Amino acid sequence: MKPRMRFARRHGDSAVHDDPLAGVANLFDASLAFIVAMALALFSVLGSTDLLSDDASWTLTRTTADGTLEVVSKEKQQIKVERVTDQKLSGQGHRLGTAYRLPDGQVVYVPEQGADAPR
């Protein structure tokens, strides 16, 4: 009859159980999947799934950290960023109308009814 060793451990198993960083890779993968799921949920809740679509066309304005205004426009797969400056321009041209800012912040454009105005 063979003697049985009930509580003996194998020598190869102890290295796997002693590594405290063995599960970190799995936590990183799970957190990355969670971040992607949250981003997709945010896009769908806000109704802005057109930002991800290849055929969509949209325009948005944003203010950068230094206070400059940027106009971002997407036409099919081409994205264009234009910076709005407060530089004065000069040249030849015709007056098209007048813009008024209302107390609530809206801007209203009123075209002129003169002879120079295009119709």
Beta strands, then each sheet from edge to edge (+ up, - down):
strand 1: 57-63
strand 2: 69-75
strand 3: 78-84
strand 4: 97-101
strand 5: 107-111
sheet 1: 1+ 2- 3+
sheet 2: 4+ 5-
end
